[in-house]
Amino acid sequence: MNDIRRTILWVIFGFSMVLLWDKWQLHNGNKATFFPSAPAVTEPVATGAAPSTAGAASVPSASGAPVGAVAQGPAAVPGQPVSAAPVARERVEVKTDLYRLTFDSEGGSLIHAELLKHADMTDKSRNFLLLDESAQRVYVAQTGLVGGTFPTHKTVMAVVPGPRELKDGQDEISVRFESPDQGGVKLVKTWTIKRGAYDIAVKHEVVNTGAAAVSPQLYLQLVRDGNKPPGESSFYSTFTGPAVYTEAKKYQKVEFKDVESGKVDIPKDSPNGYVAMVQHYFATAWLLADGVHREPFVRKVDNNLYSVGMLTPLGAIEPGATKTVDARLFAGPQVETMMEKLTPGLELVKDYGWLTILSKPLYWLLDQLHKILGNWGWSIVGLVMLLKIMFYWLNAKAYASMAKMKAINPKITEMRERLKDKPQQMQQEMMRIYREEKVNPMGGCFPIVIQIPVFIALYWVLLSSVEMRNAPWIGWIHDLSAPDPFFILPLLMTASSLLQTALNPAPPDPTQAKMMWFMPLIFSVMFFFFPAGLVLYWLTNNLLSIAQQWLINTRMGVPPQFNLPKFK
């Protein structure tokens, strides 16, 4: 029965790896390897006016033309008007301690955000580029007004002169854009970037310059292409796309393919929450104060461009009056402790899936260890050690059961050989031996199985934490989020897995014995492509498990011995 228990564990592990591999393939736009399905046929949506759904509305697209809502959104508006007082379009570059930003005076939009504290994954000499508008990719933050022929993100605005670099001793810097009068409305947009902050304040002043009251709506949107971020490994099963959070429905990820097919189910209005674009390690999000009414929307706006945003009604603005709406744009790394302070639920863009309830305390513990040790690699080692101590009694039961099985293994082997032609009698004799020796063949299985969710949760913590990105450990490991450049950790991981197999009781069945040696070799191949931090975690866990197993076997009078493979 001992071989059955181990076979069950390997089958569970093997099937899990197959499902993970299939998910990686699908997430990266490839066909499923093991469970293929008929590919969905989608038609590109052309830029320009498209039929809108009943009750739906549209916001000017990235190209300026109104586009019908794919999900849900505000009321339809006429085509983009020509500015009454054309001004020269220009780009404004701003540098702070964290950013190098570029704003476009067309709409006062943020079209370039370079993060100075984070290096590019493919070229460490360059800074990481989060937002960009180029021939290779589109990822921008836009705002504007709808409800009339009002200024939008396609309206060329005047740039108010001012400083463009955050100097020593300064806490913040501002960039101000003023639109011409359009439809009796003037929009003044002021971006304020603070020192040490990844949330940028965006103040919208809507001035009624006409002779009649107006009731515009302010839209805040993030527009990006549907491609995976440059340089992202195909081995990461991470989400890229829009997300919407409200207190009513909590955190909702929206796949690009669901936007294509119109299968988007998000709240039509809410007094709270945010909208975001999410990718591995980084995110952008539009934030409004709680209590401000908002209408989230997600839609496709061009052949390969998608928009997530929200509208907020400004109410009636009388002639000569001004209505002000303050918003914030988060654009930065998914540092959980930082995002928790910005707005409720923002930390959920760092997605742990259904294991969030376990992953969050594990991340907290990892963060506390880092505050003490000052190195993320040693913090991983320390966390695995703490988990091993926490589960010591469970592991002790498992290894004690394995030690008993190892002690009676010669007797089981002799009996199987003697009764190999009498399977029914063999089974009865085996159960008799287990009763007499007071051995539960499944006793080592349950303690290990109940720990699996904890270690899977830790896997997602290490995979999702931007703190691992470009974080060194020792010697040749300069980036815990990248594979080991010399494959030393994966080789040690493979050796430790084989050592564990050698210390376990050899299954009496020769076929199963061979499988127990081949399985670690097969699955260890994957670790050659995993981030070094994940391999370090598994290697540490293996080494501590071997030490504990060795200690328990010795205490029980079952001297550790190596059961080497026999492939005759």
C-alpha positions in Angstrom: 0.0 0.0 0.0 3.0 2.3 0.5 3.7 2.3 -3.2 0.0 3.0 -3.8 0.2 6.1 -1.6 3.2 7.4 -3.3 1.7 6.7 -6.7 -1.5 8.7 -5.8 0.7 11.6 -4.7 2.7 11.5 -7.9 -0.5 11.3 -10.0 -1.9 14.3 -8.2 1.3 16.2 -8.6 1.7 15.2 -12.2 -1.9 16.1 -13.2 -1.5 19.5 -11.5 1.6 20.2 -13.5 -0.2 19.2 -16.7 -3.0 21.6 -15.9 -0.6 24.4 -15.1 1.3 23.8 -18.3 -2.0 23.9 -20.3 -2.9 27.2 -18.6 0.5 28.7 -19.4 0.0 27.9 -23.0 -3.5 29.4 -23.2 -2.4 32.5 -21.3 0.3 33.2 -23.9 -2.0 32.8 -26.9 -0.8 29.3 -27.8 -2.9 26.2 -28.3 -3.5 24.0 -25.4 -1.0 21.1 -25.3 -3.1 18.4 -23.6 -6.7 19.6 -23.8 -7.1 21.5 -27.1 -10.4 23.0 -28.0 -11.7 24.6 -31.1 -10.3 28.1 -31.5 -12.7 31.0 -31.0 -13.2 33.0 -34.2 -13.3 36.7 -33.6 -13.6 39.6 -36.0 -11.6 42.7 -35.5 -13.6 45.9 -34.7 -12.7 48.7 -37.0 -12.0 52.1 -35.7 -14.9 54.5 -36.2 -18.6 54.3 -35.4 -20.0 50.9 -34.5 -23.5 49.9 -33.7 -24.1 50.4 -30.0 -26.1 48.0 -27.9 -29.5 48.9 -26.4 -29.1 51.2 -23.5 -25.3 51.4 -24.1 -23.3 54.5 -24.9 -19.9 55.4 -26.1 -16.8 57.4 -25.2 -14.5 58.8 -27.8 -12.1 56.0 -28.9 -8.3 56.2 -28.8 -8.6 57.5 -32.4 -11.2 60.1 -31.5 -14.3 58.6 -33.2 -17.1 57.4 -31.0 -17.1 53.7 -30.7 -20.1 51.5 -29.6 -19.8 49.9 -26.2 -18.8 46.3 -26.2 -19.7 46.0 -22.5 -21.7 48.7 -20.9 -21.1 52.4 -20.8 -22.5 56.0 -21.0 -24.9 57.6 -23.5 -23.9 58.1 -27.2 -22.2 61.4 -28.2 -21.8 63.0 -31.6 -18.5 63.0 -33.5 -15.5 64.8 -32.3 -15.8 68.6 -32.9 -13.1 70.8 -34.3 -11.4 73.0 -31.6 -12.7 76.6 -31.8 -9.2 78.0 -31.1 -6.5 75.6 -32.5 -3.2 75.6 -30.7 0.1 73.8 -31.5 0.3 70.2 -30.3 3.3 69.5 -28.1 4.7 66.9 -25.8 5.8 67.8 -22.2 8.5 65.7 -20.5 8.6 65.6 -16.7 11.2 64.0 -14.4 10.8 63.1 -10.7 12.6 60.8 -8.3 10.4 57.9 -9.5 9.3 58.8 -13.0 10.2 60.1 -16.4 6.8 61.0 -17.8 5.6 62.4 -21.2 2.3 64.2 -21.6 0.6 65.0 -24.9 -1.1 68.3 -25.1 -3.7 66.6 -27.2 -6.1 65.9 -24.4 -3.4 66.4 -21.7 -3.0 62.6 -21.8 -0.2 60.7 -20.1 1.4 58.7 -22.9 4.8 57.6 -21.5 5.7 56.5 -18.0 9.3 55.2 -17.3 9.9 53.8 -13.8 13.3 54.9 -12.7 13.5 52.5 -9.8 12.8 49.4 -11.9 15.0 48.0 -14.6 13.7 46.5 -17.9 13.6 42.7 -17.8 15.3 42.1 -21.1 17.9 45.0 -20.9 18.9 45.8 -17.3 20.7 49.0 -18.4 17.3 50.5 -19.3 14.5 51.6 -17.1 11.2 49.8 -17.2 8.6 51.4 -19.5 5.0 51.0 -18.2 3.0 53.4 -20.3 4.0 54.0 -23.9 2.6 55.2 -27.3 4.8 54.0 -30.1 4.7 51.8 -33.2 5.4 48.8 -31.0 2.8 49.3 -28.3 0.0 51.5 -27.0 -0.7 51.9 -23.3 -2.0 55.4 -22.3 -4.1 57.2 -19.6 -6.8 59.6 -20.9 -9.6 61.7 -19.5 -12.2 64.0 -21.1 -15.8 65.1 -21.1 -18.9 63.6 -22.8 -22.5 64.7 -23.0 -22.1 67.4 -25.6 -19.4 68.9 -27.9 -17.1 69.2 -25.0 -13.3 68.8 -24.7 -12.1 65.2 -24.9 -8.7 63.5 -24.9 -8.6 64.4 -28.7 -8.8 68.2 -28.0 -5.5 70.0 -28.3 -4.9 72.0 -25.1 -2.6 74.8 -24.2 0.3 73.9 -21.9 0.8 76.3 -19.0 4.6 77.1 -18.6 6.3 75.7 -15.4 9.1 73.6 -14.0 9.6 70.2 -15.6 11.9 68.5 -13.1 11.5 67.8 -9.4 14.4 69.5 -7.7 16.0 68.6 -4.4 13.9 70.0 -1.6 10.7 70.0 -3.7 7.9 67.7 -2.7 5.8 67.9 -5.8 5.6 69.2 -9.4 2.6 70.0 -11.5 1.8 70.1 -15.2 -1.3 72.2 -16.2 -3.3 71.9 -19.5 -6.1 74.3 -20.5 -8.5 73.5 -23.3 -10.2 76.1 -25.6 -13.9 76.7 -25.2 -15.9 73.9 -26.7 -19.6 73.6 -26.4 -19.6 76.4 -23.8 -17.2 74.5 -21.6 -13.5 74.8 -20.8 -11.5 72.0 -19.2 -8.5 72.6 -17.1 -6.5 69.5 -16.2 -3.6 69.6 -13.7 -1.4 66.6 -13.1 0.5 66.7 -9.8 3.3 64.2 -9.1 4.6 63.9 -5.5 8.0 62.8 -4.4 8.1 59.1 -3.5 4.6 58.4 -4.6 3.3 56.2 -7.4 -0.2 57.8 -7.3 -0.5 60.9 -9.4 -3.2 63.5 -8.6 -5.3 64.7 -11.5 -7.5 67.7 -10.9 -10.2 68.4 -13.4 -11.8 71.9 -13.4 -14.8 72.2 -15.7 -15.7 75.8 -16.4 -19.0 76.8 -17.9 -18.1 79.6 -20.3 -21.5 79.6 -22.0 -24.9 81.3 -21.4 -26.8 78.1 -20.4 -26.3 75.4 -17.8 -24.5 72.2 -18.9 -24.4 68.7 -17.5 -21.3 67.0 -18.7 -19.8 63.7 -17.6 -16.1 63.1 -16.9 -14.6 59.9 -18.2 -11.3 58.4 -17.0 -9.9 55.6 -19.1 -6.9 53.4 -19.7 -6.3 52.3 -23.3 -3.8 49.6 -24.2 -3.2 46.9 -26.8 -4.0 43.3 -26.2 -0.5 42.0 -26.3 1.5 40.4 -23.5 4.1 42.8 -22.0 7.5 42.7 -23.8 9.9 40.2 -22.4 7.4 38.3 -20.2 8.3 34.6 -19.9 5.9 32.1 -21.3 6.3 30.1 -18.1 4.4 32.7 -16.1 0.7 32.0 -15.8 -0.1 35.6 -15.1 -3.0 37.8 -16.0 -2.8 40.7 -18.4 -5.9 42.9 -19.0 -8.6 45.1 -17.5 -9.9 44.7 -14.0 -12.8 46.4 -12.2 -13.3 46.6 -8.4 -16.5 47.5 -6.5 -17.6 46.7 -3.0 -20.7 45.0 -4.5 -18.8 42.5 -6.8 -15.3 42.8 -5.5 -12.3 42.2 -7.8 -13.2 41.2 -11.4 -10.6 40.4 -14.0 -11.8 40.8 -17.6 -10.1 38.7 -20.3 -9.4 40.4 -23.6 -11.3 37.6 -25.4 -14.3 38.2 -23.2 -14.3 41.9 -24.3 -14.1 40.7 -27.9 -17.2 38.5 -27.4 -19.1 40.9 -25.3 -19.1 38.6 -22.3 -18.4 41.3 -19.7 -20.5 41.4 -16.6 -19.5 44.4 -14.4 -21.6 46.7 -12.3 -23.3 49.5 -14.3 -22.8 52.0 -11.5 -21.2 52.2 -8.1 -20.4 54.7 -5.3 -16.9 53.2 -4.9 -14.2 51.1 -6.5 -11.6 51.6 -9.3 -10.7 50.4 -12.8 -7.3 49.1 -13.7 -5.1 47.6 -16.3 -3.1 44.7 -14.9 0.1 42.9 -15.9 2.8 40.8 -14.2 4.3 42.9 -11.4 2.8 46.3 -12.5 -0.6 48.0 -12.8 -2.3 51.2 -13.6 -5.6 52.3 -12.0 -8.0 55.2 -12.0 -9.1 56.1 -8.4 -11.9 58.4 -7.3 -12.9 59.2 -3.7 -15.5 56.9 -2.1 -19.0 58.3 -2.5 -18.5 59.7 -5.9 -20.9 58.1 -8.4 -19.1 56.2 -11.2 -20.1 54.0 -14.1 -17.4 51.4 -15.0 -17.0 50.3 -18.6 -14.8 47.9 -20.6 -14.8 47.9 -24.4 -12.8 47.3 -27.5 -11.9 50.6 -29.2 -9.8 49.5 -32.2 -8.4 46.5 -34.0 -6.2 45.6 -31.0 -6.9 48.3 -28.5 -9.0 47.9 -25.4 -10.3 50.4 -22.9 -11.3 50.2 -19.2 -12.6 53.3 -17.5 -15.4 54.9 -15.6 -17.7 57.9 -16.0 -18.8 60.2 -13.3 -21.7 62.7 -13.8 -20.8 66.3 -12.8 -24.4 67.5 -12.4 -25.7 70.8 -13.7 -23.0 73.6 -14.0 -24.5 77.1 -14.2 -23.0 79.8 -16.5 -19.8 81.1 -15.0 -19.6 78.3 -12.5 -16.8 75.8 -12.1 -17.1 72.1 -11.0 -13.9 70.4 -9.8 -13.3 66.6 -9.7 -10.2 65.2 -8.1 -8.9 61.8 -9.3 -5.7 59.8 -8.9 -3.8 57.7 -11.4 -1.8 54.8 -9.8 0.9 53.7 -12.2 3.6 51.6 -10.6 4.7 48.3 -9.1 2.3 46.0 -7.3 3.8 46.5 -3.8 1.0 45.1 -1.6 1.7 47.2 1.5 1.8 50.4 -0.6 -1.4 49.7 -2.6 -3.4 48.9 0.6 -3.0 52.5 1.7 -4.2 54.1 -1.5 -7.7 52.7 -1.8 -9.7 49.7 -0.6 -9.1 46.6 -2.7 -6.3 48.0 -4.8 -3.8 45.4 -3.5 -6.0 42.7 -5.2 -4.4 43.6 -8.6 -1.6 41.4 -7.2 -3.7 38.4 -7.9 -3.3 35.2 -5.8 -6.5 33.7 -7.1 -8.5 31.4 -4.8 -5.6 31.1 -2.4 -5.6 34.8 -1.4 -6.7 33.8 2.2 -3.4 31.9 2.6 -1.1 34.0 0.3 -1.7 37.3 2.1 -0.5 36.2 5.5 2.5 34.4 3.9 3.4 37.6 2.0 3.1 39.6 5.3 5.5 37.1 7.0 7.9 37.2 4.1 7.9 41.0 4.3 8.6 41.0 8.0 11.5 38.6 7.5 12.9 40.9 4.8 12.8 43.8 7.3 15.0 41.8 9.6 17.3 40.0 7.1 17.5 42.7 4.4 17.7 40.1 1.6 14.8 38.6 -0.3 16.6 35.3 -1.0 17.4 34.7 2.7 13.9 35.8 3.5 12.6 33.0 1.3 14.9 30.5 3.1 13.7 31.8 6.5 10.0 31.6 5.5 10.4 28.0 4.4 12.1 27.2 7.6 9.3 28.7 9.7 6.7 26.8 7.7 8.7 23.6 8.3 8.7 24.3 12.0 5.0 25.1 11.9 4.2 21.8 10.2 6.9 19.7 12.0 4.4 17.5 13.9 2.5 16.8 10.7 5.7 15.9 8.8 6.8 13.9 11.7 3.7 11.7 11.5 4.2 11.3 7.8 7.9 10.4 8.0 7.2 8.1 11.0 4.7 6.2 8.9 7.2 6.0 6.1 9.8 4.7 8.5 7.5 1.9 9.7 6.7 1.0 6.1 10.4 0.9 5.4 11.0 -1.4 8.3 8.4 -4.0 7.2 9.2 -3.6 3.5 11.5 -6.7 3.4 8.6 -8.8 4.8 6.2 -7.3 2.2 8.6 -8.0 -0.6 9.1 -11.6 0.4 5.4 -12.1 0.7 4.7 -10.6 -2.7 7.3 -12.8 -4.3 5.9 -15.9 -2.5 2.2 -15.2 -3.5 2.7 -13.5 -6.8 0.4 -16.0 -8.5 -2.3 -15.6 -5.8 -3.3 -12.0 -5.9 -6.3 -12.3 -3.6 -4.4 -14.2 -0.9 -1.5 -11.7 -1.4 -3.9 -8.8 -0.5 -5.2 -10.6 2.6 -1.7 -11.4 3.8 -0.6 -7.8 3.2 -3.5 -6.5 5.3 -2.7 -9.0 8.1 0.9 -7.8 8.2 -0.3 -4.2 8.4 -2.6 -5.1 11.3 0.1 -7.0 13.2 2.7 -4.3 12.7 0.2 -1.5 13.5 1.0 0.3 10.3 -1.4 2.5 8.3 -0.2 2.5 4.7 -2.0 5.9 4.1 -0.6 7.4 7.3 2.0 9.4 5.5 -0.3 10.7 2.8 -2.8 12.9 4.7 -0.2 15.1 6.6 1.5 15.9 3.3 -1.7 16.6 1.3 -3.1 19.1 3.8 0.2 21.2 3.5 -0.1 21.3 -0.3 -2.4 24.5 -0.4 0.1 26.3 1.8 3.0 25.7 -0.4 1.0 26.4 -3.6 0.0 29.7 -2.0 3.7 30.5 -1.2 4.5 29.6 -4.9 2.0 32.4 -6.0 3.4 34.8 -3.5 6.9 34.4 -4.9 5.7 34.5 -8.5 3.6 37.6 -8.0 5.8 39.7 -5.8 7.5 42.6 -7.6 10.0 42.7 -4.8 11.7 39.6 -6.3 12.3 41.5 -9.5 16.0 42.3 -9.9 16.5 41.3 -6.3 19.9 39.6 -5.7 20.5 36.7 -3.4 24.2 35.5 -3.3 27.0 35.2 -5.9 25.6 34.5 -9.3 21.9 35.1 -8.5 21.3 38.7 -9.3 17.6 38.5 -10.0 15.3 36.2 -8.1 12.5 36.7 -10.7 14.7 35.4 -13.5 15.9 31.8 -14.2 19.3 30.9 -12.7 21.8 31.9 -15.5 24.1 28.9 -14.8 21.3 26.4 -13.8 23.1 25.7 -10.5 19.9 25.9 -8.4 17.8 23.7 -10.8 20.6 21.1 -10.8 20.7 21.1 -7.0 16.9 20.9 -7.0 17.1 17.8 -9.2 19.7 16.2 -7.0 17.7 16.8 -3.9 14.6 15.3 -5.5 16.5 12.2 -6.4 18.0 12.0 -2.9 14.5 12.1 -1.5 13.5 9.3 -3.8 16.5 7.2 -2.7 15.7 7.7 1.0 12.1 6.5 0.5 11.1 2.8 0.7 11.4 1.2 -2.7 8.1 0.0 -4.1 8.1 -3.8 -4.5 6.7 -3.5 -8.0 9.7 -2.9 -10.4 7.6 -0.8 -12.8 6.5 1.5 -10.0 10.1 1.7 -8.7 11.3 2.9 -12.1 8.5 5.5 -12.3 9.4 6.8 -8.9 12.9 7.6 -10.3 11.7 9.0 -13.6 9.1 11.4 -12.2 11.5 13.7 -10.3 13.7 13.9 -13.4 10.8 14.7 -15.7 9.4 17.4 -13.5 12.7 18.9 -12.5 13.2 19.9 -16.2 10.6 22.6 -15.6 12.6 24.1 -12.8 15.3 25.1 -15.3 13.0 27.7 -16.6 11.4 28.8 -13.3 12.5 32.1 -11.5 15.4 31.5 -9.2 13.3 32.5 -6.2 10.8 29.7 -6.8 13.6 27.2 -7.3 15.3 28.4 -4.1 12.0 27.9 -2.2 11.6 24.3 -3.5 15.3 23.5 -2.9 15.1 24.7 0.7 11.9 22.8 1.3 13.5 19.6 -0.1 16.7 19.9 1.9 14.8 20.5 5.2 12.5 17.6 4.4 15.5 15.3 3.8 17.0 16.4 7.1 13.8 15.8 9.0 13.2 12.4 7.4 16.8 11.4 8.2 16.3 12.5 11.9 13.0 10.7 12.4 14.2 7.5 10.7 17.2 7.4 13.0 15.2 8.0 16.1 12.8 5.2 15.2 15.7 2.8 14.8 15.4 2.6 11.0 18.9 3.6 9.7 18.6 5.7 6.6 19.7 3.8 3.5 19.8 4.7 -0.2 17.5 2.6 -2.4 19.2 3.0 -5.7 17.3 2.3 -8.9 17.4 -1.1 -10.6 16.5 -0.8 -14.3 17.1 -4.3 -15.4 
